[in-house]
Amino acid sequence: MATAPTAAGRVRNRRGLGMYMASALVIGNMIGSGIFLLPNSLAGFGGISLVGWLFTATGAMLLALVFARLARAFPATGGPYAYSRHAFGDFVGFLTAWGYWIAAWVGNAAIAVAFVSYLGYFKAFDAVNTNRVLAAAVAIGAVWLLTFVNSLGVRQGGWAQVVTTVLKLVPLLGLAVFGLFFIDVDNFGGFNTSGQSAYGAVSAVAALTLWAFIGVESATIPAEDVENPRRTIPRATIIGTAVTALIYIAGTVAVMGILPAASLADSGAPFADAADSAFGGWAGPIIAFAAVVSAFGCLNGWILVQGQVPLAAARDGLFPKVFARRTRSGAPVVGLVVSSVFITGLTMMNYNASLGDQFTFVILLATLTTLIPYVFSAAAQLLLLVTDRTRFDGKRLAGHAVIAALALAYATWTVAGSGYEVVYKGFLLLLLGIPVYLWMRYSAARGGAQVVAAAGAGAVAERSDVPLVPDDMDAAIAQVITVEQRKLTG
């Protein structure tokens, strides 16, 4: 079992993310582009779609509780990666980091495309709807602007996240609250208009709404840059998930109640159309602006995250060492830049496709690689409740185990419900990481052997109780440390 790094024991001379910034990171990374189009996708299901929302929100809260408790017990940078490695060792840890990193930058390409798509709502930017080269250039420009902001430091990225989260929450909350006064119950249609069984309809809705909650773990990723992480991260995770779920459900109820099902199914901007219908023509552009800010803020939050997981894995020797480099302000600049280079390449490769096709292509690549870390994290808590129980509240171990088991079942169900094509492509992406892992282990073993040779066989021979041939790299390093410690203590 690998040793978990801890943020609490690291000395930081810079201010980190406080409660507001950490909560904004969770909310901002979940409320992105998808929520503004979901009512359109759910229009054909009827009132049962609200049951699906509640089911997904419950699963998200279970995962939030898992991440909150793991963060309190192991406040380590990397979040799901750190927990998986501590529980299951380097290989599972590497797969988690590899998959999550791919999901982060591939997902960011999708968010950048969505940002440009919403920007095209306004006449001043109408050209991005027809000029695909310009659309790709704007998307890439947004990525590099936010990469620069986050390279200045995690706190700078945190401030950007707070501002964008507030700007998008105010219009959404306004529609969710005041829109309730304009609801026509008849607009909901029947309870289940999907033509499927109740179970099939709820499952389909849950699959559609799942992406709206991706990011529940966001506050756990930059743990070392969070102030008082054992206290702040759990609270930010729970508060952020609860607030997001409330806004999602209330907003969906308002939109589905304001617009007739037929109009909703044909709407390309359901939140904006609902605002127009309820409050007049002045409200639609405000909601559209909120959608632009929402996508931009979500992109900022995930760019902040995309450098943190490679940083944690590089410090543990599972990613190239260059990813462990940080600026004076603590920003993992190499991870940020390399990830954004990949985003740029992916966007340029698909610039000749429509915005909708680009979004669909890249989001499929990110689906499974985001869900797998959730499965590993829930399983990690179940194992650590047995092997490392002193880190958890001893009086609540049974309750922790029940919640972790339910979260594991939910996460596994979401993987199974992703579809054969998504599982197939996601699994191939994970397999592509194995050669990287083998190379890193080979390099580490070779480096360990060189360290032992440099220490000198004579130094080892001075202590006959230290074995001359280590079984692996960890033993080699431990061997040298033991010898040197014994020299110092005489």
C-alpha positions in Angstrom: 0.0 0.0 0.0 1.4 3.4 -1.0 1.8 6.1 1.5 -0.7 9.0 1.1 0.8 12.4 0.8 -0.8 15.0 3.1 -1.4 18.6 2.4 -1.8 19.4 6.1 1.9 18.7 6.8 3.2 20.9 3.9 4.4 24.4 4.7 2.9 27.0 2.4 3.9 30.7 2.3 1.1 31.6 0.0 -2.6 32.0 0.6 -4.8 29.2 -0.8 -8.4 28.7 -1.7 -10.8 29.6 1.1 -14.3 28.3 1.6 -15.9 30.6 -1.0 -13.3 29.8 -3.6 -13.4 26.0 -3.0 -17.3 26.1 -3.1 -17.2 28.1 -6.3 -14.8 25.6 -7.8 -17.3 22.8 -7.1 -20.4 24.7 -8.2 -18.6 26.2 -11.2 -17.2 23.0 -12.5 -20.6 21.3 -12.3 -22.7 24.1 -13.7 -21.2 24.4 -17.1 -22.8 24.2 -20.5 -25.0 21.1 -20.3 -27.7 22.4 -17.9 -28.7 25.1 -20.4 -29.7 22.4 -23.0 -30.9 19.6 -20.8 -34.6 20.7 -20.6 -34.7 20.3 -24.3 -33.4 16.7 -24.0 -35.8 15.9 -21.2 -38.9 17.4 -22.9 -40.0 14.0 -24.3 -40.1 12.3 -20.9 -42.8 14.3 -19.1 -43.0 14.8 -15.3 -41.0 11.6 -14.7 -37.9 13.5 -15.7 -38.0 15.2 -12.3 -37.8 11.7 -10.7 -34.7 11.1 -12.8 -33.2 14.4 -11.6 -33.8 13.4 -8.0 -32.2 10.0 -8.6 -29.1 11.6 -10.1 -28.9 14.2 -7.4 -29.0 11.5 -4.7 -26.2 9.6 -6.4 -24.2 12.8 -6.6 -24.7 13.5 -2.9 -23.5 10.0 -2.1 -20.3 10.6 -4.1 -20.0 14.0 -2.4 -20.1 12.4 1.0 -17.4 9.9 -0.1 -15.1 12.6 -1.3 -15.8 14.8 1.7 -14.8 12.0 4.1 -11.8 10.9 2.1 -10.6 14.6 1.9 -10.9 14.9 5.7 -8.9 11.7 6.3 -6.4 12.2 3.4 -6.2 15.9 2.3 -3.8 15.2 -0.6 -3.4 16.9 -3.9 -4.9 14.8 -6.7 -8.1 13.9 -5.0 -9.4 10.6 -6.6 -5.8 9.8 -7.7 -4.4 10.1 -4.2 -7.2 8.0 -2.6 -6.9 5.3 -5.2 -3.1 5.1 -5.0 -3.2 5.0 -1.2 -5.8 2.2 -1.2 -4.8 0.0 -4.1 -1.2 0.9 -5.0 0.7 2.6 -7.8 -0.9 0.9 -10.8 -4.5 1.7 -9.9 -3.3 5.2 -8.9 -1.7 5.7 -12.2 -4.8 4.5 -14.2 -6.9 6.9 -12.1 -4.5 9.8 -12.8 -4.1 9.0 -16.5 -7.9 8.6 -17.0 -8.8 11.7 -15.0 -6.1 13.8 -16.8 -7.4 12.8 -20.2 -11.0 13.5 -19.1 -10.0 17.0 -17.9 -8.3 18.2 -21.1 -10.7 16.4 -23.5 -13.6 17.7 -21.5 -12.1 21.2 -21.7 -12.1 21.0 -25.4 -15.9 20.3 -25.3 -16.5 23.1 -22.9 -14.6 25.5 -25.1 -16.7 24.5 -28.1 -19.9 25.0 -26.0 -18.6 28.5 -25.0 -18.3 29.5 -28.6 -21.7 28.0 -29.4 -23.4 30.1 -26.8 -21.4 33.2 -27.8 -22.9 32.8 -31.3 -26.3 33.7 -29.8 -25.4 37.4 -29.9 -25.4 39.2 -33.2 -21.9 40.7 -32.6 -20.5 37.2 -32.6 -22.8 35.6 -35.2 -19.8 34.9 -37.5 -18.7 32.0 -35.3 -21.8 30.1 -36.3 -20.8 30.0 -40.0 -17.0 30.5 -39.9 -15.5 27.3 -38.4 -12.0 28.5 -38.5 -13.0 31.6 -36.5 -15.0 29.4 -34.1 -11.9 27.2 -33.5 -9.7 30.3 -33.0 -12.1 31.8 -30.4 -12.2 28.5 -28.5 -8.5 28.2 -28.5 -8.1 31.8 -27.5 -10.4 31.3 -24.5 -8.3 28.2 -23.5 -5.0 30.0 -23.5 -6.4 33.1 -21.8 -7.5 31.0 -18.9 -4.3 29.0 -19.0 -2.4 32.2 -18.5 -4.7 33.3 -15.6 -4.2 29.9 -13.8 -0.5 30.0 -14.4 -0.4 33.1 -12.2 -1.4 30.9 -9.3 -4.3 28.8 -7.9 -5.7 31.8 -6.0 -5.9 33.9 -9.2 -7.8 31.0 -10.9 -9.9 30.8 -7.7 -10.9 34.5 -7.9 -11.9 34.1 -11.6 -14.0 31.1 -10.5 -15.8 33.1 -7.8 -16.7 35.9 -10.2 -17.9 33.7 -13.0 -19.9 31.5 -10.6 -21.7 34.6 -9.1 -22.4 36.0 -12.6 -24.1 32.8 -13.8 -25.9 31.9 -10.6 -27.8 35.2 -10.3 -29.8 34.8 -13.5 -30.3 31.0 -13.0 -31.6 31.6 -9.5 -33.8 34.4 -10.7 -35.4 32.2 -13.3 -35.7 29.2 -10.9 -37.4 31.3 -8.2 -39.5 33.9 -10.0 -40.2 31.5 -12.9 -42.3 29.4 -10.5 -45.0 32.1 -10.6 -45.4 31.6 -14.4 -45.7 27.8 -14.4 -48.7 26.2 -16.2 -49.1 22.6 -14.9 -50.5 21.5 -18.2 -47.2 22.2 -19.8 -45.7 19.2 -18.1 -47.9 16.8 -20.1 -48.3 13.3 -18.8 -46.2 11.8 -16.1 -44.3 9.4 -18.5 -44.6 10.4 -22.1 -41.4 8.6 -23.2 -43.1 5.4 -24.3 -40.7 3.4 -22.0 -41.3 1.7 -18.7 -40.9 3.8 -15.6 -37.6 2.2 -14.9 -36.4 2.7 -18.4 -37.4 6.4 -18.4 -35.8 7.1 -15.1 -32.6 5.3 -16.2 -32.5 7.3 -19.4 -33.1 10.6 -17.6 -30.4 9.7 -15.0 -27.9 9.0 -17.8 -28.7 12.4 -19.5 -28.4 14.3 -16.3 -25.3 12.6 -15.1 -22.9 14.9 -16.8 -24.5 17.9 -15.0 -22.9 16.6 -11.8 -19.4 15.7 -13.1 -17.0 17.8 -11.0 -18.4 16.9 -7.6 -14.8 16.1 -6.5 -13.3 19.3 -7.8 -12.3 20.8 -4.4 -10.3 17.6 -3.5 -7.9 18.0 -6.5 -5.9 21.1 -5.4 -5.9 20.0 -1.7 -2.5 21.5 -0.9 -3.7 24.9 -2.1 -6.8 24.9 0.0 -6.8 26.7 3.3 -7.4 24.3 6.3 -8.2 21.5 3.8 -9.5 19.0 6.4 -12.3 21.4 7.2 -12.7 23.4 4.0 -12.8 20.7 1.4 -15.5 18.5 2.9 -17.8 21.5 3.5 -17.2 23.0 0.1 -17.9 19.6 -1.5 -21.2 19.1 0.3 -22.4 22.7 0.1 -21.4 22.9 -3.6 -23.2 19.7 -4.6 -26.3 20.6 -2.6 -26.6 24.1 -4.1 -26.0 22.8 -7.6 -28.7 20.1 -7.2 -31.2 22.6 -5.9 -30.6 25.0 -8.8 -30.7 22.2 -11.4 -34.0 20.8 -10.2 -35.7 24.2 -9.5 -34.5 25.6 -12.8 -35.7 22.5 -14.8 -39.2 22.7 -13.1 -39.5 26.3 -14.0 -38.5 25.9 -17.6 -40.7 22.8 -18.2 -43.6 24.6 -16.5 -43.2 27.8 -18.5 -42.8 26.3 -22.0 -45.2 23.7 -23.6 -43.5 20.4 -24.2 -43.7 20.8 -28.0 -42.0 24.2 -27.8 -39.4 22.9 -25.4 -38.5 20.0 -27.6 -37.8 22.4 -30.5 -35.9 25.0 -28.4 -32.2 25.5 -29.0 -31.9 27.7 -25.9 -34.7 26.5 -23.5 -33.6 28.7 -20.5 -33.5 31.8 -22.6 -36.8 31.0 -24.3 -38.4 30.4 -21.0 -37.1 33.7 -19.7 -38.5 35.5 -22.8 -41.9 33.9 -22.3 -42.1 34.7 -18.6 -40.5 38.1 -18.4 -40.4 39.5 -21.9 -37.7 40.0 -24.6 -35.2 41.6 -22.3 -34.7 38.5 -20.2 -33.5 36.1 -22.9 -30.2 37.8 -23.6 -29.5 37.9 -19.9 -29.9 34.1 -19.7 -27.8 33.7 -22.8 -25.1 35.8 -21.3 -25.3 33.6 -18.2 -24.8 30.6 -20.4 -21.7 32.2 -22.0 -20.3 33.1 -18.5 -21.2 29.6 -17.2 -19.2 27.8 -20.0 -16.3 30.3 -19.6 -16.2 29.8 -15.8 -16.5 26.0 -16.1 -13.6 26.1 -18.5 -11.6 28.1 -16.0 -12.3 25.6 -13.2 -11.3 22.6 -15.2 -8.2 24.3 -16.5 -7.3 24.9 -12.9 -7.8 21.1 -12.2 -6.0 19.8 -15.3 -2.5 20.7 -13.9 -3.1 19.3 -10.4 -3.5 15.6 -11.0 -0.3 15.3 -13.2 1.5 17.3 -10.5 0.5 14.8 -7.8 1.3 11.8 -10.0 4.7 13.3 -11.1 5.8 13.8 -7.5 5.1 10.1 -6.8 7.1 9.0 -9.8 4.1 7.9 -11.9 4.2 10.8 -14.4 7.3 12.5 -16.0 9.1 14.7 -13.4 8.6 17.8 -15.6 4.9 17.8 -14.5 6.0 18.4 -10.9 7.5 21.8 -11.7 5.6 24.8 -10.1 6.0 28.5 -10.4 6.8 30.7 -7.4 3.1 31.2 -6.9 2.6 27.4 -6.8 1.0 26.9 -10.2 1.8 23.6 -11.9 2.6 25.4 -15.1 3.9 22.4 -17.1 0.7 20.5 -16.6 -1.4 23.5 -17.5 0.6 24.2 -20.7 0.9 20.6 -21.9 -2.8 20.0 -21.3 -3.8 23.2 -23.2 -1.5 22.2 -26.1 -3.5 18.9 -26.3 -6.8 20.9 -26.1 -5.6 23.1 -29.0 -4.6 20.1 -31.1 -8.0 18.4 -30.5 -9.9 21.5 -31.4 -7.8 22.1 -34.6 -8.3 18.5 -35.7 -12.0 18.9 -35.6 -12.4 22.6 -36.7 -14.0 21.5 -39.9 -16.9 19.8 -38.1 -20.0 21.6 -36.9 -19.9 22.8 -33.3 -22.5 20.2 -32.4 -20.4 17.4 -33.9 -17.3 18.6 -32.2 -19.0 18.7 -28.8 -20.4 15.2 -29.3 -17.1 13.8 -30.4 -15.0 15.1 -27.6 -17.6 14.5 -24.8 -17.8 10.8 -25.7 -14.0 10.5 -25.2 -14.2 12.0 -21.7 -17.2 10.1 -20.3 -15.8 6.9 -19.0 -12.5 8.3 -17.9 -14.3 10.6 -15.5 -16.5 7.9 -14.1 -13.8 5.3 -13.4 -12.1 7.5 -10.7 -15.5 7.7 -9.0 -15.7 3.9 -8.9 -12.1 3.6 -7.6 -12.7 6.4 -4.9 -15.8 4.7 -3.5 -14.0 1.4 -3.4 -11.0 3.0 -1.8 -13.1 4.3 1.1 -14.6 0.9 1.7 -11.1 -0.6 1.8 -9.6 2.1 3.9 -12.4 1.9 6.4 -10.9 -1.5 7.2 -7.2 -1.0 6.7 -6.8 2.6 8.0 -9.9 3.0 10.2 -8.2 5.3 12.7 -8.4 8.2 10.1 -12.2 8.0 10.2 -14.7 8.7 12.9 -14.8 5.4 14.7 -18.4 5.9 15.9 -19.7 6.2 12.3 -17.7 3.5 10.5 -20.9 1.5 9.7 -22.6 4.6 8.3 -19.6 5.5 6.3 -19.4 1.9 4.9 -23.1 2.0 3.8 -22.8 5.3 2.0 -19.6 4.2 0.3 -21.2 1.0 -0.8 -24.2 2.9 -2.2 -21.9 5.3 -4.0 -19.9 2.4 -5.4 -23.1 0.8 -6.7 -24.3 4.1 -8.2 -20.9 4.8 -9.9 -20.8 1.3 -11.3 -24.3 1.6 -12.6 -23.4 4.9 -14.4 -20.5 3.2 -16.1 -22.7 0.3 -17.2 -25.3 2.8 -18.4 -22.8 4.8 -20.5 -23.3 2.5 -23.4 -21.1 -0.1 -25.2 -19.4 2.4 -27.5 -18.4 4.8 -24.7 -17.2 1.9 -22.5 -15.2 0.5 -25.4 -13.5 3.8 -26.3 -12.9 4.7 -22.7 -11.3 1.4 -22.0 -9.0 1.8 -24.9 -7.9 5.2 -23.6 -7.1 3.6 -20.3 -5.1 0.9 -22.0 -3.0 3.5 -23.9 -1.7 4.6 -20.5 -0.1 1.2 -19.8 3.0 1.7 -22.0 3.5 5.0 -20.2 3.3 3.3 -16.8 5.7 0.6 -17.9 8.2 3.3 -19.0 7.9 5.2 -15.8 8.5 2.0 -13.7 11.4 1.0 -15.9 13.0 4.5 -15.5 12.4 4.5 -11.8 13.9 1.0 -11.3 16.9 2.0 -13.4 17.3 5.2 -11.4 17.0 3.2 -8.2 19.8 0.8 -9.3 22.0 3.8 -10.1 21.4 5.3 -6.7 22.4 2.0 -5.0 25.6 1.8 -7.2 26.5 5.4 -6.4 26.1 4.7 -2.6 28.9 2.1 -3.0 28.8 -1.6 -2.3 31.3 -1.1 0.5 28.9 1.2 2.4 26.3 -1.6 2.3 28.8 -4.2 3.3 29.6 -2.3 6.5 26.2 -3.4 7.7 25.8 -7.1 7.1 22.1 -7.0 8.2 21.2 -4.9 5.1 20.5 -7.1 2.0 22.8 -6.4 -0.9 20.2 -6.9 -3.7 16.9 -4.9 -3.3 13.7 -6.5 -4.6 12.5 -3.3 -6.2 13.1 0.4 -6.4 11.4 1.2 -3.1 13.6 -1.3 -1.3 16.6 0.1 -3.1 15.9 3.6 -1.8 15.0 2.3 1.6 18.3 0.4 1.7 20.4 3.5 1.0 18.4 5.6 3.5 18.9 2.9 6.2 22.6 2.7 5.6 23.0 6.5 5.8 20.9 6.8 8.9 23.0 4.1 10.7 26.1 6.0 9.8 24.7 9.2 11.3 23.6 7.4 14.5 26.8 5.4 14.8 
